Amino acid sequence: MTNIIQWNVRGLRANFEELRLLCNQYNPQIVAVQECQLRKDKIINLTGFSGLTKSSPGDNATGGVTLYVNKSVLFSEIKLDTDLQAVAVRVSAKKTLTVCNVYLPPSLDINFSDLEHLIQQLPAPFVLVGDLNAHSPLWGDVRQDSRGQMVEKLLNDYSLCLLNTGEPTYRHHSHNSFSVPDVSICDPSLTLEFDWLTHKDLCGSDHFPIILKTSLRADEPAAEHWKFDRADWMSFRTLCMSRLSDELALSEDPVARFT
Protein backbone atom coordinates (compact mmCIF):
# COMPACT_ATOMS: atom_id res chain seq x y z
CA MET A 1 0.00 0.00 0.00
CA THR A 2 1.30 3.46 -0.89
CA ASN A 3 -0.94 5.86 1.03
CA ILE A 4 0.09 9.52 1.10
CA ILE A 5 -1.10 12.16 3.56
CA GLN A 6 -0.87 15.72 2.24
CA TRP A 7 -1.63 18.54 4.65
CA ASN A 8 -1.00 22.24 5.21
CA VAL A 9 -0.65 21.77 8.94
CA ARG A 10 -0.38 25.50 9.81
CA GLY A 11 2.19 24.85 12.51
CA LEU A 12 3.66 21.38 12.94
CA ARG A 13 4.24 21.77 16.66
CA ALA A 14 0.70 22.97 17.27
CA ASN A 15 -0.96 20.10 15.37
CA PHE A 16 1.62 17.33 15.74
CA GLU A 17 -0.66 15.12 17.85
CA GLU A 18 -3.38 15.46 15.22
CA LEU A 19 -0.85 14.36 12.60
CA ARG A 20 0.02 11.28 14.64
CA LEU A 21 -3.66 10.37 14.90
CA LEU A 22 -4.01 10.70 11.12
CA CYS A 23 -1.04 8.39 10.64
CA ASN A 24 -2.61 5.81 12.95
CA GLN A 25 -5.86 6.01 11.01
CA TYR A 26 -4.54 5.88 7.44
CA ASN A 27 -1.20 4.05 7.84
CA PRO A 28 0.61 6.18 5.25
CA GLN A 29 3.94 5.44 3.63
CA ILE A 30 4.47 9.14 2.84
CA VAL A 31 3.44 12.21 4.86
CA ALA A 32 3.85 15.61 3.15
CA VAL A 33 3.17 18.62 5.37
CA GLN A 34 3.38 22.31 4.50
CA GLU A 35 3.58 25.49 6.60
CA CYS A 36 5.51 23.65 9.30
CA GLN A 37 6.67 26.98 10.73
CA LEU A 38 10.04 25.65 11.90
CA ARG A 39 13.29 27.63 11.86
CA LYS A 40 16.45 26.76 9.91
CA ASP A 41 15.52 23.31 8.57
CA LYS A 42 14.69 21.99 12.04
CA ILE A 43 12.70 18.75 11.99
CA ILE A 44 10.31 17.17 14.47
CA ASN A 45 10.76 13.40 14.58
CA LEU A 46 7.72 11.28 13.78
CA THR A 47 7.96 7.77 15.23
CA GLY A 48 8.41 5.14 12.53
CA PHE A 49 9.35 7.69 9.86
CA SER A 50 12.46 9.29 8.41
CA GLY A 51 12.13 12.99 7.65
CA LEU A 52 13.40 15.66 5.25
CA THR A 53 12.65 19.33 5.63
CA LYS A 54 13.20 22.72 4.02
CA SER A 55 12.42 25.91 5.89
CA SER A 56 11.39 29.25 4.49
CA PRO A 57 14.21 31.74 3.83
CA GLY A 58 15.27 33.97 6.70
CA ASP A 59 14.91 33.52 10.44
CA ASN A 60 11.14 33.76 10.67
CA ALA A 61 9.32 30.54 11.52
CA THR A 62 6.87 30.75 8.62
CA GLY A 63 6.14 28.38 5.77
CA GLY A 64 8.45 25.44 5.21
CA VAL A 65 7.84 21.82 4.22
CA THR A 66 8.58 18.44 5.77
CA LEU A 67 8.39 15.09 4.00
CA TYR A 68 8.17 11.96 6.17
CA VAL A 69 8.84 8.49 4.72
CA ASN A 70 7.82 5.33 6.55
CA LYS A 71 10.91 3.40 7.65
CA SER A 72 9.48 0.27 6.03
CA VAL A 73 9.95 1.92 2.61
CA LEU A 74 13.25 2.19 0.75
CA PHE A 75 13.92 5.74 -0.40
CA SER A 76 16.60 8.17 -1.48
CA GLU A 77 16.53 11.95 -1.36
CA ILE A 78 16.50 13.90 -4.61
CA LYS A 79 18.66 16.98 -4.30
CA LEU A 80 16.64 19.79 -5.85
CA ASP A 81 18.24 22.81 -7.47
CA THR A 82 15.56 25.33 -6.56
CA ASP A 83 14.88 28.25 -4.25
CA LEU A 84 11.31 27.05 -3.79
CA GLN A 85 10.23 25.47 -0.53
CA ALA A 86 10.29 21.91 -1.88
CA VAL A 87 11.73 18.50 -1.01
CA ALA A 88 11.54 15.25 -3.00
CA VAL A 89 12.32 11.56 -2.57
CA ARG A 90 12.46 8.48 -4.78
CA VAL A 91 10.61 5.65 -3.03
CA SER A 92 10.23 1.94 -3.73
CA ALA A 93 6.95 0.50 -2.46
CA LYS A 94 4.50 -1.32 -4.74
CA LYS A 95 6.32 0.48 -7.52
CA THR A 96 9.13 3.00 -7.72
CA LEU A 97 7.98 6.60 -7.87
CA THR A 98 9.04 10.12 -6.96
CA VAL A 99 7.16 12.19 -4.39
CA CYS A 100 7.68 15.95 -4.20
CA ASN A 101 6.28 18.20 -1.45
CA VAL A 102 5.91 21.92 -2.22
CA TYR A 103 4.70 25.04 -0.45
CA LEU A 104 4.34 28.29 -2.40
CA PRO A 105 3.42 31.23 -0.12
CA PRO A 106 0.80 33.58 -1.61
CA SER A 107 3.25 36.50 -1.35
CA LEU A 108 5.97 34.70 -3.32
CA ASP A 109 6.84 36.23 -6.69
CA ILE A 110 6.97 33.16 -8.92
CA ASN A 111 6.99 32.63 -12.66
CA PHE A 112 6.32 29.67 -14.91
CA SER A 113 10.00 28.83 -15.38
CA ASP A 114 10.33 28.22 -11.61
CA LEU A 115 7.65 25.54 -11.73
CA GLU A 116 8.99 24.13 -14.97
CA HIS A 117 12.52 23.85 -13.58
CA LEU A 118 11.22 21.98 -10.54
CA ILE A 119 9.19 19.52 -12.62
CA GLN A 120 12.14 18.78 -14.88
CA GLN A 121 14.17 17.56 -11.88
CA LEU A 122 11.63 14.91 -10.83
CA PRO A 123 12.28 11.41 -12.24
CA ALA A 124 9.14 9.87 -13.68
CA PRO A 125 6.73 8.68 -12.60
CA PHE A 126 6.15 11.29 -9.92
CA VAL A 127 3.51 12.73 -7.63
CA LEU A 128 3.73 16.42 -6.71
CA VAL A 129 1.64 17.51 -3.75
CA GLY A 130 1.38 20.72 -1.79
CA ASP A 131 -0.22 24.04 -1.11
CA LEU A 132 0.56 26.03 -4.26
CA ASN A 133 -1.87 28.84 -3.42
CA ALA A 134 -3.06 28.49 -7.00
CA HIS A 135 -6.75 28.89 -7.81
CA SER A 136 -8.65 27.55 -10.80
CA PRO A 137 -12.09 26.08 -11.55
CA LEU A 138 -10.15 23.15 -13.04
CA TRP A 139 -9.65 21.75 -9.54
CA GLY A 140 -12.87 23.06 -8.01
CA ASP A 141 -12.15 26.66 -7.03
CA VAL A 142 -14.67 29.41 -7.72
CA ARG A 143 -12.07 31.74 -9.18
CA GLN A 144 -8.93 31.72 -11.28
CA ASP A 145 -5.74 33.68 -10.63
CA SER A 146 -2.44 34.05 -12.47
CA ARG A 147 -0.79 31.27 -10.48
CA GLY A 148 -3.69 28.98 -11.29
CA GLN A 149 -3.12 29.74 -14.97
CA MET A 150 0.56 28.80 -14.58
CA VAL A 151 -0.35 25.46 -13.02
CA GLU A 152 -2.87 24.82 -15.80
CA LYS A 153 -0.16 25.50 -18.37
CA LEU A 154 2.20 23.14 -16.53
CA LEU A 155 -0.39 20.38 -16.64
CA ASN A 156 -0.97 20.94 -20.34
CA ASP A 157 2.66 21.36 -21.45
CA TYR A 158 3.92 18.29 -19.58
CA SER A 159 0.81 16.10 -20.05
CA LEU A 160 0.30 15.79 -16.30
CA CYS A 161 -2.85 14.74 -14.50
CA LEU A 162 -4.74 16.25 -11.60
CA LEU A 163 -5.89 13.99 -8.78
CA ASN A 164 -8.15 16.61 -7.11
CA THR A 165 -11.86 15.82 -7.26
CA GLY A 166 -13.09 19.39 -6.77
CA GLU A 167 -13.63 19.11 -3.02
CA PRO A 168 -12.57 22.23 -1.04
CA THR A 169 -9.28 21.97 0.82
CA TYR A 170 -9.26 25.30 2.71
CA ARG A 171 -11.76 27.01 4.99
CA HIS A 172 -11.56 30.75 5.60
CA HIS A 173 -12.65 31.05 9.23
CA SER A 174 -13.54 34.75 9.09
CA HIS A 175 -15.79 34.49 6.03
CA ASN A 176 -16.76 30.81 6.44
CA SER A 177 -15.91 30.36 2.77
CA PHE A 178 -14.05 27.54 1.02
CA SER A 179 -11.39 27.35 -1.70
CA VAL A 180 -8.90 24.90 -3.22
CA PRO A 181 -5.28 26.12 -2.95
CA ASP A 182 -3.94 22.57 -2.42
CA VAL A 183 -3.30 20.38 -5.45
CA SER A 184 -2.10 16.86 -6.17
CA ILE A 185 -0.45 16.33 -9.55
CA CYS A 186 0.93 13.14 -11.08
CA ASP A 187 2.15 11.41 -14.22
CA PRO A 188 -0.63 9.85 -16.34
CA SER A 189 0.65 6.37 -15.46
CA LEU A 190 -0.24 6.98 -11.80
CA THR A 191 -3.71 8.46 -12.29
CA LEU A 192 -5.52 5.20 -11.59
CA GLU A 193 -3.24 4.27 -8.71
CA PHE A 194 -4.78 6.68 -6.18
CA ASP A 195 -8.15 7.69 -4.80
CA TRP A 196 -8.11 11.34 -3.69
CA LEU A 197 -10.18 12.39 -0.69
CA THR A 198 -10.23 15.00 2.05
CA HIS A 199 -10.43 14.20 5.74
CA LYS A 200 -13.73 15.35 7.26
CA ASP A 201 -12.07 17.43 9.99
CA LEU A 202 -9.60 20.35 9.81
CA CYS A 203 -7.67 18.85 12.76
CA GLY A 204 -6.64 22.25 14.08
CA SER A 205 -5.52 23.76 10.77
CA ASP A 206 -7.47 25.83 8.27
CA HIS A 207 -6.70 23.25 5.56
CA PHE A 208 -8.29 19.83 5.38
CA PRO A 209 -5.85 16.89 5.40
CA ILE A 210 -5.80 15.20 2.00
CA ILE A 211 -5.47 11.45 1.63
CA LEU A 212 -4.06 9.88 -1.53
CA LYS A 213 -5.13 6.32 -0.96
CA THR A 214 -3.89 3.59 -3.22
CA SER A 215 -6.66 2.06 -5.29
CA LEU A 216 -4.86 -1.31 -5.30
CA ARG A 217 -7.01 -3.82 -3.47
CA ALA A 218 -5.54 -5.01 -0.19
CA ASP A 219 -6.22 -8.65 -1.09
CA GLU A 220 -4.08 -8.56 -4.22
CA PRO A 221 -0.92 -10.66 -3.77
CA ALA A 222 2.29 -8.79 -3.13
CA ALA A 223 4.97 -8.98 -5.76
CA GLU A 224 7.57 -11.68 -5.09
CA HIS A 225 11.16 -10.62 -4.67
CA TRP A 226 14.53 -12.26 -4.12
CA LYS A 227 16.26 -12.03 -0.75
CA PHE A 228 19.74 -11.37 -2.12
CA ASP A 229 21.25 -10.88 1.33
CA ARG A 230 20.25 -14.47 2.22
CA ALA A 231 21.93 -16.05 -0.81
CA ASP A 232 24.88 -18.45 -0.51
CA TRP A 233 26.96 -16.82 -3.25
CA MET A 234 29.93 -19.14 -2.83
CA SER A 235 27.78 -22.21 -3.53
CA PHE A 236 26.11 -20.37 -6.40
CA ARG A 237 29.47 -19.63 -7.99
CA THR A 238 30.65 -23.23 -7.54
CA LEU A 239 27.49 -24.62 -9.16
CA CYS A 240 27.76 -22.17 -12.07
CA MET A 241 31.37 -23.20 -12.70
CA SER A 242 30.39 -26.87 -12.79
CA ARG A 243 27.18 -26.62 -14.82
CA LEU A 244 27.78 -23.79 -17.29
CA SER A 245 30.23 -25.67 -19.47
CA ASP A 246 31.12 -25.54 -23.17
CA GLU A 247 28.91 -28.57 -23.70
CA LEU A 248 25.85 -26.50 -22.84
CA ALA A 249 26.44 -24.22 -25.83
CA LEU A 250 26.72 -27.22 -28.14
CA SER A 251 23.52 -28.87 -26.92
CA GLU A 252 20.38 -29.15 -29.04
CA ASP A 253 18.53 -26.45 -27.05
CA PRO A 254 21.11 -24.41 -25.10
CA VAL A 255 18.56 -21.80 -23.93
CA ALA A 256 16.30 -24.44 -22.36
CA ARG A 257 19.28 -26.13 -20.72
CA PHE A 258 20.60 -22.85 -19.38
CA THR A 259 17.18 -21.97 -17.94
C-alpha positions as CSV (number, residue, x, y, z in Angstrom):
1,M,0.0,0.0,0.0
2,T,1.3,3.5,-0.9
3,N,-0.9,5.9,1.0
4,I,0.1,9.5,1.1
5,I,-1.1,12.2,3.6
6,Q,-0.9,15.7,2.2
7,W,-1.6,18.5,4.7
8,N,-1.0,22.2,5.2
9,V,-0.6,21.8,8.9
10,R,-0.4,25.5,9.8
11,G,2.2,24.8,12.5
12,L,3.7,21.4,12.9
13,R,4.2,21.8,16.7
14,A,0.7,23.0,17.3
15,N,-1.0,20.1,15.4
16,F,1.6,17.3,15.7
17,E,-0.7,15.1,17.9
18,E,-3.4,15.5,15.2
19,L,-0.8,14.4,12.6
20,R,0.0,11.3,14.6
21,L,-3.7,10.4,14.9
22,L,-4.0,10.7,11.1
23,C,-1.0,8.4,10.6
24,N,-2.6,5.8,13.0
25,Q,-5.9,6.0,11.0
26,Y,-4.5,5.9,7.4
27,N,-1.2,4.0,7.8
28,P,0.6,6.2,5.3
29,Q,3.9,5.4,3.6
30,I,4.5,9.1,2.8
31,V,3.4,12.2,4.9
32,A,3.9,15.6,3.2
33,V,3.2,18.6,5.4
34,Q,3.4,22.3,4.5
35,E,3.6,25.5,6.6
36,C,5.5,23.6,9.3
37,Q,6.7,27.0,10.7
38,L,10.0,25.7,11.9
39,R,13.3,27.6,11.9
40,K,16.4,26.8,9.9
41,D,15.5,23.3,8.6
42,K,14.7,22.0,12.0
43,I,12.7,18.8,12.0
44,I,10.3,17.2,14.5
45,N,10.8,13.4,14.6
46,L,7.7,11.3,13.8
47,T,8.0,7.8,15.2
48,G,8.4,5.1,12.5
49,F,9.4,7.7,9.9
50,S,12.5,9.3,8.4
51,G,12.1,13.0,7.6
52,L,13.4,15.7,5.3
53,T,12.7,19.3,5.6
54,K,13.2,22.7,4.0
55,S,12.4,25.9,5.9
56,S,11.4,29.2,4.5
57,P,14.2,31.7,3.8
58,G,15.3,34.0,6.7
59,D,14.9,33.5,10.4
60,N,11.1,33.8,10.7
61,A,9.3,30.5,11.5
62,T,6.9,30.7,8.6
63,G,6.1,28.4,5.8
64,G,8.5,25.4,5.2
65,V,7.8,21.8,4.2
66,T,8.6,18.4,5.8
67,L,8.4,15.1,4.0
68,Y,8.2,12.0,6.2
69,V,8.8,8.5,4.7
70,N,7.8,5.3,6.6
71,K,10.9,3.4,7.7
72,S,9.5,0.3,6.0
73,V,9.9,1.9,2.6
74,L,13.2,2.2,0.8
75,F,13.9,5.7,-0.4
76,S,16.6,8.2,-1.5
77,E,16.5,11.9,-1.4
78,I,16.5,13.9,-4.6
79,K,18.7,17.0,-4.3
80,L,16.6,19.8,-5.9
81,D,18.2,22.8,-7.5
82,T,15.6,25.3,-6.6
83,D,14.9,28.3,-4.2
84,L,11.3,27.1,-3.8
85,Q,10.2,25.5,-0.5
86,A,10.3,21.9,-1.9
87,V,11.7,18.5,-1.0
88,A,11.5,15.3,-3.0
89,V,12.3,11.6,-2.6
90,R,12.5,8.5,-4.8
91,V,10.6,5.7,-3.0
92,S,10.2,1.9,-3.7
93,A,7.0,0.5,-2.5
94,K,4.5,-1.3,-4.7
95,K,6.3,0.5,-7.5
96,T,9.1,3.0,-7.7
97,L,8.0,6.6,-7.9
98,T,9.0,10.1,-7.0
99,V,7.2,12.2,-4.4
100,C,7.7,16.0,-4.2
101,N,6.3,18.2,-1.5
102,V,5.9,21.9,-2.2
103,Y,4.7,25.0,-0.5
104,L,4.3,28.3,-2.4
105,P,3.4,31.2,-0.1
106,P,0.8,33.6,-1.6
107,S,3.2,36.5,-1.3
108,L,6.0,34.7,-3.3
109,D,6.8,36.2,-6.7
110,I,7.0,33.2,-8.9
111,N,7.0,32.6,-12.7
112,F,6.3,29.7,-14.9
113,S,10.0,28.8,-15.4
114,D,10.3,28.2,-11.6
115,L,7.7,25.5,-11.7
116,E,9.0,24.1,-15.0
117,H,12.5,23.8,-13.6
118,L,11.2,22.0,-10.5
119,I,9.2,19.5,-12.6
120,Q,12.1,18.8,-14.9
121,Q,14.2,17.6,-11.9
122,L,11.6,14.9,-10.8
123,P,12.3,11.4,-12.2
124,A,9.1,9.9,-13.7
125,P,6.7,8.7,-12.6
126,F,6.1,11.3,-9.9
127,V,3.5,12.7,-7.6
128,L,3.7,16.4,-6.7
129,V,1.6,17.5,-3.7
130,G,1.4,20.7,-1.8
131,D,-0.2,24.0,-1.1
132,L,0.6,26.0,-4.3
133,N,-1.9,28.8,-3.4
134,A,-3.1,28.5,-7.0
135,H,-6.7,28.9,-7.8
136,S,-8.6,27.6,-10.8
137,P,-12.1,26.1,-11.6
138,L,-10.2,23.2,-13.0
139,W,-9.7,21.8,-9.5
140,G,-12.9,23.1,-8.0
141,D,-12.1,26.7,-7.0
142,V,-14.7,29.4,-7.7
143,R,-12.1,31.7,-9.2
144,Q,-8.9,31.7,-11.3
145,D,-5.7,33.7,-10.6
146,S,-2.4,34.0,-12.5
147,R,-0.8,31.3,-10.5
148,G,-3.7,29.0,-11.3
149,Q,-3.1,29.7,-15.0
150,M,0.6,28.8,-14.6
151,V,-0.4,25.5,-13.0
152,E,-2.9,24.8,-15.8
153,K,-0.2,25.5,-18.4
154,L,2.2,23.1,-16.5
155,L,-0.4,20.4,-16.6
156,N,-1.0,20.9,-20.3
157,D,2.7,21.4,-21.5
158,Y,3.9,18.3,-19.6
159,S,0.8,16.1,-20.0
160,L,0.3,15.8,-16.3
161,C,-2.9,14.7,-14.5
162,L,-4.7,16.3,-11.6
163,L,-5.9,14.0,-8.8
164,N,-8.1,16.6,-7.1
165,T,-11.9,15.8,-7.3
166,G,-13.1,19.4,-6.8
167,E,-13.6,19.1,-3.0
168,P,-12.6,22.2,-1.0
169,T,-9.3,22.0,0.8
170,Y,-9.3,25.3,2.7
171,R,-11.8,27.0,5.0
172,H,-11.6,30.7,5.6
173,H,-12.7,31.0,9.2
174,S,-13.5,34.7,9.1
175,H,-15.8,34.5,6.0
176,N,-16.8,30.8,6.4
177,S,-15.9,30.4,2.8
178,F,-14.1,27.5,1.0
179,S,-11.4,27.3,-1.7
180,V,-8.9,24.9,-3.2
181,P,-5.3,26.1,-2.9
182,D,-3.9,22.6,-2.4
183,V,-3.3,20.4,-5.4
184,S,-2.1,16.9,-6.2
185,I,-0.5,16.3,-9.6
186,C,0.9,13.1,-11.1
187,D,2.1,11.4,-14.2
188,P,-0.6,9.9,-16.3
189,S,0.7,6.4,-15.5
190,L,-0.2,7.0,-11.8
191,T,-3.7,8.5,-12.3
192,L,-5.5,5.2,-11.6
193,E,-3.2,4.3,-8.7
194,F,-4.8,6.7,-6.2
195,D,-8.2,7.7,-4.8
196,W,-8.1,11.3,-3.7
197,L,-10.2,12.4,-0.7
198,T,-10.2,15.0,2.1
199,H,-10.4,14.2,5.7
200,K,-13.7,15.4,7.3
201,D,-12.1,17.4,10.0
202,L,-9.6,20.3,9.8
203,C,-7.7,18.8,12.8
204,G,-6.6,22.2,14.1
205,S,-5.5,23.8,10.8
206,D,-7.5,25.8,8.3
207,H,-6.7,23.3,5.6
208,F,-8.3,19.8,5.4
209,P,-5.9,16.9,5.4
210,I,-5.8,15.2,2.0
211,I,-5.5,11.4,1.6
212,L,-4.1,9.9,-1.5
213,K,-5.1,6.3,-1.0
214,T,-3.9,3.6,-3.2
215,S,-6.7,2.1,-5.3
216,L,-4.9,-1.3,-5.3
217,R,-7.0,-3.8,-3.5
218,A,-5.5,-5.0,-0.2
219,D,-6.2,-8.6,-1.1
220,E,-4.1,-8.6,-4.2
221,P,-0.9,-10.7,-3.8
222,A,2.3,-8.8,-3.1
223,A,5.0,-9.0,-5.8
224,E,7.6,-11.7,-5.1
225,H,11.2,-10.6,-4.7
226,W,14.5,-12.3,-4.1
227,K,16.3,-12.0,-0.7
228,F,19.7,-11.4,-2.1
229,D,21.2,-10.9,1.3
230,R,20.3,-14.5,2.2
231,A,21.9,-16.1,-0.8
232,D,24.9,-18.5,-0.5
233,W,27.0,-16.8,-3.3
234,M,29.9,-19.1,-2.8
235,S,27.8,-22.2,-3.5
236,F,26.1,-20.4,-6.4
237,R,29.5,-19.6,-8.0
238,T,30.7,-23.2,-7.5
239,L,27.5,-24.6,-9.2
240,C,27.8,-22.2,-12.1
241,M,31.4,-23.2,-12.7
242,S,30.4,-26.9,-12.8
243,R,27.2,-26.6,-14.8
244,L,27.8,-23.8,-17.3
245,S,30.2,-25.7,-19.5
246,D,31.1,-25.5,-23.2
247,E,28.9,-28.6,-23.7
248,L,25.8,-26.5,-22.8
249,A,26.4,-24.2,-25.8
250,L,26.7,-27.2,-28.1
251,S,23.5,-28.9,-26.9
252,E,20.4,-29.2,-29.0
253,D,18.5,-26.5,-27.0
254,P,21.1,-24.4,-25.1
255,V,18.6,-21.8,-23.9
256,A,16.3,-24.4,-22.4
257,R,19.3,-26.1,-20.7
258,F,20.6,-22.8,-19.4
259,T,17.2,-22.0,-17.9
